[in-house]
Amino acid sequence: MFIPPSALQRQMRETQQQEQAAVRLRAAHLVIPATIADRIFGHTFNVHLVYYPPKRSLLIAGAEDKLFRQLHKSKQHLLKAGDARGNRSIALHELLIDHSIPGEDRTLPYEAEEGLGVLNVSL
């Protein structure tokens, strides 16, 4: 099947834009695009997270959210500055091993709940 060059270029640009806007698992790190991280976590570099195995749900909130810490008995993690685009990442090695979660690189479904300051990621 022949794909015209302009259509191929447009498809590549669309794929790249989707990847930039997606939460991904890459090399056992959760990579959060800058646009999402800035809206949910602001300028903090510490987050609290908790994983619920039955729902396969990872909840993440900024470290200053005391109510989240109390409700979920979460653990604190470093929200690292990832790259030049401003993406942020969280190391999930221990979580992946403890819960036997496949570690292959992939895009993950998520819900960004700005009003609550919580990111809900499905693993």
C-alpha positions as CSV (number, residue, x, y, z in Angstrom):
1,M,0.0,0.0,0.0
2,F,1.4,3.4,-1.0
3,I,1.1,6.2,1.6
4,P,1.7,9.7,0.2
5,P,4.6,11.5,1.9
6,S,2.4,14.3,3.2
7,A,-0.1,11.9,4.8
8,L,2.8,9.9,6.3
9,Q,4.3,13.1,7.8
10,R,0.9,14.2,9.2
11,Q,0.4,10.7,10.8
12,M,3.9,10.9,12.3
13,R,3.2,14.4,13.8
14,E,-0.2,13.2,15.2
15,T,1.5,10.2,16.8
16,Q,4.2,12.4,18.3
17,Q,1.6,14.8,19.7
18,Q,-0.3,11.9,21.3
19,E,2.8,10.5,22.9
20,Q,3.7,13.9,24.3
21,A,0.2,14.3,25.9
22,A,0.2,10.7,27.3
23,V,1.2,9.3,30.6
24,R,3.7,6.5,29.9
25,L,5.6,3.8,31.6
26,R,9.2,3.9,30.3
27,A,12.1,2.0,31.8
28,A,10.2,1.4,35.1
29,H,9.5,5.1,35.4
30,L,6.1,6.8,35.2
31,V,6.6,9.7,32.8
32,I,4.1,12.5,33.2
33,P,3.9,15.2,30.5
34,A,4.7,18.8,31.7
35,T,1.2,20.0,30.9
36,I,-0.4,17.5,33.2
37,A,2.2,17.7,35.9
38,D,2.1,21.5,36.1
39,R,-1.8,21.4,36.4
40,I,-1.9,18.7,39.0
41,F,1.3,19.2,41.1
42,G,2.4,22.7,40.4
43,H,6.0,23.3,41.2
44,T,6.4,20.6,43.8
45,F,9.1,17.9,43.4
46,N,7.7,15.5,46.0
47,V,4.5,13.5,45.7
48,H,2.6,10.9,47.6
49,L,1.4,7.8,45.9
50,V,-0.6,4.7,46.7
51,Y,-1.4,1.7,44.6
52,Y,-4.6,-0.3,44.9
53,P,-4.1,-3.7,43.3
54,P,-7.8,-4.8,43.0
55,K,-8.5,-1.7,40.8
56,R,-4.9,-1.6,39.3
57,S,-5.1,2.1,40.2
58,L,-2.1,4.3,41.1
59,L,-3.2,7.5,42.9
60,I,-0.7,10.4,43.0
61,A,-1.0,13.8,44.8
62,G,1.4,16.6,45.8
63,A,3.3,16.1,49.0
64,E,1.6,19.1,50.6
65,D,-1.9,17.4,50.4
66,K,-2.2,16.3,54.0
67,L,-5.8,14.9,53.5
68,F,-4.6,12.6,50.7
69,R,-1.8,11.2,53.0
70,Q,-4.2,10.5,55.8
71,L,-6.9,8.9,53.7
72,H,-4.7,6.7,51.6
73,K,-1.7,6.0,53.8
74,S,0.6,6.8,50.9
75,K,4.4,6.8,50.4
76,Q,6.4,9.8,49.5
77,H,8.3,9.7,46.2
78,L,10.5,12.1,44.2
79,L,8.9,13.8,41.2
80,K,12.0,14.2,39.0
81,A,12.4,16.8,36.3
82,G,12.6,14.4,33.3
83,D,13.7,16.2,30.2
84,A,14.1,19.5,28.4
85,R,10.3,19.6,27.6
86,G,9.6,19.8,31.3
87,N,8.2,16.2,31.6
88,R,8.4,14.7,35.1
89,S,9.0,11.2,36.2
90,I,8.6,8.9,39.2
91,A,10.6,5.7,39.7
92,L,8.3,2.8,40.1
93,H,10.8,-0.1,40.2
94,E,9.8,-1.3,43.7
95,L,6.0,-1.0,43.0
96,L,6.3,-3.0,39.8
97,I,8.2,-5.8,41.5
98,D,6.1,-5.9,44.6
99,H,2.9,-6.2,42.7
100,S,4.1,-8.3,39.7
101,I,3.1,-5.6,37.3
102,P,4.6,-5.9,33.7
103,G,7.3,-3.3,33.3
104,E,7.3,-3.0,29.5
105,D,7.2,0.5,28.0
106,R,3.7,1.5,27.2
107,T,1.1,4.3,27.3
108,L,-1.2,4.2,30.4
109,P,-4.8,5.4,30.7
110,Y,-5.2,8.1,33.3
111,E,-7.6,10.6,34.8
112,A,-6.3,14.0,35.9
113,E,-8.5,15.4,38.6
114,E,-7.4,19.0,38.8
115,G,-10.0,20.0,41.5
116,L,-8.6,17.4,43.8
117,G,-5.0,17.7,42.7
118,V,-4.9,13.9,42.1
119,L,-3.6,11.9,39.1
120,N,-5.2,8.5,38.8
121,V,-3.2,6.1,36.5
122,S,-4.2,2.6,35.6
123,L,-1.4,0.1,35.6
